[in-house]
Amino acid sequence: MKFSIQSVYEWYRGLIRNPKYRWWVLLGTLVYFVSPIDVIPDIFPIVGELDDVFLLTLLVSEFSQMLIEGFKARKGVTDSDTPVASNSEQPAKGEDTIDVDAVSVK
């Protein structure tokens, strides 16, 4: 089993986006942040604070992203609602789309 920061990030992101566990993860993160027990003790300068800073940054970024998505959902705004620069870029009504299969050329 390989350990990586990316796998920890994906695990944490999945937990915080799950409505069932969201508040438990938030509470657990805040308790970990104020707790004297850490993965890397705060006794070591700079390195000791890195795990706290990493976790707090992750929490703030994911929680703010969830809030933004929540506000957009309440207003009914989606990514497809963005305006198009000109009408010439939109296909005419009744115009069919064509599906194309990609073939790699070596």
DRENGUDO-672609 format. One line per 10 residues: number of its first residue (from 1); their letters; for each residue x, y, z of N, C-alpha, C. Coordinates in nm, 3 decimals, always signed. Layout:
N
NUM> a> X/Y/Z/X/Y/Z/X/Y/Z; ...
//
This chain:
106
1> mkfsiqsvye> +0.084/-0.118/+0.000/+0.000/+0.000/+0.000/+0.088/+0.124/+0.000; +0.069/+0.208/-0.098/+0.149/+0.330/-0.107/+0.080/+0.442/-0.030; +0.160/+0.518/+0.045/+0.109/+0.632/+0.119/+0.148/+0.758/+0.044; +0.051/+0.843/+0.021/+0.082/+0.970/-0.044/-0.009/+1.079/+0.010; +0.033/+1.201/-0.004/-0.047/+1.315/+0.038/-0.176/+1.322/-0.044; -0.167/+1.285/-0.171/-0.285/+1.287/-0.257/-0.393/+1.192/-0.207; -0.353/+1.073/-0.161/-0.452/+0.978/-0.111/-0.517/+1.028/+0.018; -0.439/+1.092/+0.105/-0.495/+1.150/+0.227/-0.592/+1.262/+0.193; -0.554/+1.344/+0.096/-0.640/+1.454/+0.053/-0.772/+1.402/-0.003; -0.767/+1.301/-0.088/-0.890/+1.245/-0.146/-0.978/+1.181/-0.038
11> wyrglirnpk> -0.917/+1.114/+0.058/-0.992/+1.053/+0.167/-1.062/+1.161/+0.251; -0.988/+1.265/+0.287/-1.044/+1.374/+0.368/-1.153/+1.447/+0.291; -1.131/+1.471/+0.163/-1.228/+1.542/+0.081/-1.357/+1.460/+0.069; -1.344/+1.330/+0.052/-1.462/+1.245/+0.045/-1.540/+1.245/+0.175; -1.470/+1.244/+0.288/-1.538/+1.245/+0.417/-1.610/+1.376/+0.442; -1.544/+1.488/+0.411/-1.605/+1.617/+0.442/-1.720/+1.649/+0.347; -1.723/+1.589/+0.231/-1.833/+1.612/+0.137/-1.951/+1.517/+0.162; -1.934/+1.420/+0.248/-2.041/+1.329/+0.284/-2.125/+1.397/+0.394; -2.253/+1.426/+0.369/-2.333/+1.497/+0.468/-2.347/+1.424/+0.601; -2.336/+1.293/+0.598/-2.349/+1.214/+0.721/-2.232/+1.238/+0.816
21> yrwwvllgtl> -2.111/+1.257/+0.760/-1.991/+1.270/+0.843/-1.934/+1.412/+0.848; -1.995/+1.504/+0.774/-1.938/+1.638/+0.758/-1.909/+1.706/+0.891; -2.005/+1.712/+0.982/-1.985/+1.784/+1.107/-1.890/+1.710/+1.201; -1.886/+1.578/+1.191/-1.789/+1.503/+1.272/-1.647/+1.531/+1.226; -1.627/+1.539/+1.095/-1.494/+1.568/+1.041/-1.453/+1.710/+1.079; -1.546/+1.804/+1.070/-1.517/+1.942/+1.108/-1.478/+1.950/+1.255; -1.556/+1.886/+1.340/-1.526/+1.887/+1.483/-1.393/+1.816/+1.512; -1.371/+1.701/+1.449/-1.246/+1.628/+1.470/-1.124/+1.706/+1.424; -1.137/+1.778/+1.314/-1.026/+1.859/+1.265/-0.994/+1.972/+1.361; -1.097/+2.038/+1.412/-1.074/+2.147/+1.508/-1.016/+2.095/+1.639
31> vyfvspidvi> -1.062/+1.978/+1.685/-1.006/+1.918/+1.807/-0.859/+1.882/+1.785; -0.827/+1.825/+1.669/-0.688/+1.790/+1.638/-0.601/+1.916/+1.635; -0.656/+2.024/+1.582/-0.579/+2.148/+1.570/-0.543/+2.206/+1.708; -0.634/+2.199/+1.805/-0.606/+2.255/+1.937/-0.546/+2.153/+2.033; -0.545/+2.026/+1.996/-0.493/+1.921/+2.082/-0.340/+1.923/+2.087; -0.283/+1.893/+2.203/-0.135/+1.886/+2.211/-0.080/+1.757/+2.149; -0.167/+1.660/+2.120/-0.123/+1.534/+2.060/-0.133/+1.548/+1.908; -0.021/+1.538/+1.839/-0.014/+1.555/+1.694/+0.064/+1.441/+1.632; +0.056/+1.431/+1.501/+0.139/+1.336/+1.427/+0.285/+1.379/+1.441; +0.310/+1.507/+1.420/+0.443/+1.566/+1.441/+0.427/+1.666/+1.556
41> pdifpivgel> +0.487/+1.640/+1.672/+0.468/+1.729/+1.788/+0.511/+1.872/+1.757; +0.441/+1.967/+1.820/+0.470/+2.108/+1.797/+0.599/+2.153/+1.867; +0.663/+2.063/+1.937/+0.791/+2.096/+2.003/+0.897/+2.128/+1.898; +0.892/+2.058/+1.785/+0.989/+2.081/+1.678/+0.950/+2.206/+1.600; +1.040/+2.304/+1.594/+1.004/+2.428/+1.524/+0.978/+2.403/+1.375; +0.889/+2.475/+1.321/+0.846/+2.477/+1.181/+0.786/+2.342/+1.140; +0.858/+2.234/+1.152/+0.808/+2.103/+1.109/+0.688/+2.062/+1.194; +0.688/+2.097/+1.321/+0.578/+2.061/+1.410/+0.447/+2.129/+1.375; +0.457/+2.249/+1.319/+0.336/+2.322/+1.281/+0.288/+2.286/+1.142; +0.369/+2.219/+1.062/+0.332/+2.189/+0.924/+0.206/+2.102/+0.914
51> ddvflltllv> +0.194/+2.000/+0.999/+0.075/+1.916/+0.991/-0.051/+1.993/+1.030; -0.038/+2.083/+1.129/-0.153/+2.165/+1.166/-0.191/+2.262/+1.055; -0.093/+2.325/+0.995/-0.119/+2.420/+0.887/-0.179/+2.348/+0.766; -0.125/+2.231/+0.733/-0.177/+2.153/+0.621/-0.322/+2.115/+0.643; -0.354/+2.065/+0.761/-0.489/+2.022/+0.791/-0.586/+2.139/+0.795; -0.544/+2.250/+0.854/-0.631/+2.366/+0.861/-0.654/+2.427/+0.723; -0.552/+2.429/+0.640/-0.566/+2.478/+0.503/-0.661/+2.390/+0.425; -0.646/+2.261/+0.438/-0.734/+2.166/+0.371/-0.878/+2.185/+0.417; -0.899/+2.201/+0.547/-1.033/+2.221/+0.601/-1.096/+2.349/+0.547; -1.023/+2.458/+0.549/-1.078/+2.586/+0.503/-1.108/+2.582/+0.354
61> sefsqmlieg> -1.019/+2.526/+0.275/-1.042/+2.524/+0.130/-1.160/+2.435/+0.093; -1.171/+2.319/+0.152/-1.283/+2.229/+0.121/-1.415/+2.283/+0.174; -1.414/+2.339/+0.294/-1.537/+2.391/+0.351/-1.585/+2.514/+0.275; -1.492/+2.600/+0.233/-1.533/+2.716/+0.153/-1.586/+2.674/+0.017; -1.527/+2.571/-0.043/-1.576/+2.519/-0.170/-1.718/+2.464/-0.155; -1.745/+2.395/-0.044/-1.879/+2.344/-0.018/-1.978/+2.457/+0.000; -1.938/+2.564/+0.068/-2.027/+2.678/+0.087/-2.059/+2.746/-0.045; -1.960/+2.762/-0.130/-1.981/+2.823/-0.262/-2.077/+2.738/-0.344; -2.056/+2.607/-0.345/-2.146/+2.518/-0.418/-2.288/+2.521/-0.361; -2.299/+2.535/-0.230/-2.430/+2.544/-0.166/-2.503/+2.671/-0.206
71> fkarkgvtds> -2.432/+2.783/-0.208/-2.493/+2.909/-0.250/-2.536/+2.904/-0.396; -2.454/+2.844/-0.480/-2.489/+2.831/-0.621/-2.612/+2.742/-0.638; -2.620/+2.635/-0.560/-2.734/+2.544/-0.571/-2.863/+2.613/-0.525; -2.854/+2.696/-0.423/-2.973/+2.767/-0.376/-3.022/+2.869/-0.476; -2.929/+2.932/-0.546/-2.967/+3.031/-0.647/-3.004/+2.966/-0.779; -2.971/+2.839/-0.796/-3.002/+2.770/-0.921/-2.900/+2.797/-1.029; -2.781/+2.840/-0.993/-2.676/+2.869/-1.090/-2.598/+2.742/-1.117; -2.578/+2.711/-1.243/-2.495/+2.596/-1.281/-2.388/+2.644/-1.377; -2.293/+2.559/-1.408/-2.186/+2.594/-1.500/-2.238/+2.617/-1.641; -2.349/+2.554/-1.677/-2.404/+2.569/-1.812/-2.478/+2.701/-1.829
81> dtpvasnseq> -2.501/+2.776/-1.719/-2.572/+2.904/-1.727/-2.481/+3.019/-1.768; -2.355/+2.995/-1.788/-2.265/+3.103/-1.825/-2.296/+3.150/-1.964; -2.293/+3.281/-1.988/-2.327/+3.332/-2.121/-2.222/+3.298/-2.225; -2.266/+3.284/-2.348/-2.178/+3.253/-2.460/-2.141/+3.385/-2.527; -2.019/+3.396/-2.579/-1.969/+3.521/-2.635/-2.053/+3.569/-2.753; -2.086/+3.481/-2.845/-2.166/+3.524/-2.961/-2.260/+3.412/-3.002; -2.361/+3.447/-3.078/-2.458/+3.348/-3.122/-2.404/+3.257/-3.230; -2.297/+3.298/-3.297/-2.241/+3.215/-3.403/-2.176/+3.088/-3.350; -2.142/+3.087/-3.221/-2.079/+2.969/-3.162/-2.181/+2.862/-3.127; -2.308/+2.899/-3.115/-2.412/+2.803/-3.080/-2.465/+2.737/-3.206
91> pakgedtidv> -2.491/+2.606/-3.201/-2.547/+2.540/-3.319/-2.690/+2.586/-3.343; -2.731/+2.589/-3.468/-2.866/+2.629/-3.504/-2.964/+2.523/-3.457; -3.090/+2.565/-3.435/-3.191/+2.470/-3.392/-3.213/+2.366/-3.500; -3.226/+2.242/-3.458/-3.249/+2.135/-3.552/-3.120/+2.078/-3.610; -3.008/+2.143/-3.583/-2.880/+2.093/-3.635/-2.839/+1.972/-3.553; -2.803/+1.864/-3.619/-2.765/+1.742/-3.551/-2.619/+1.747/-3.509; -2.589/+1.674/-3.404/-2.450/+1.661/-3.362/-2.392/+1.536/-3.424; -2.263/+1.536/-3.442/-2.194/+1.422/-3.503/-2.099/+1.364/-3.401; -2.109/+1.235/-3.375/-2.017/+1.166/-3.286/-1.900/+1.114/-3.369; -1.779/+1.137/-3.318/-1.659/+1.096/-3.388/-1.578/+1.008/-3.295
101> davsvk> -1.529/+0.897/-3.345/-1.442/+0.810/-3.268/-1.298/+0.853/-3.290; -1.222/+0.862/-3.181/-1.082/+0.901/-3.190/-0.997/+0.779/-3.219; -0.902/+0.795/-3.307/-0.810/+0.688/-3.343/-0.669/+0.742/-3.320; -0.588/+0.665/-3.245/-0.452/+0.713/-3.222/-0.365/+0.681/-3.342; -0.278/+0.774/-3.375/-0.187/+0.759/-3.489/-0.047/+0.749/-3.432; +0.024/+0.644/-3.470/+0.159/+0.626/-3.417/+0.261/+0.647/-3.523
//
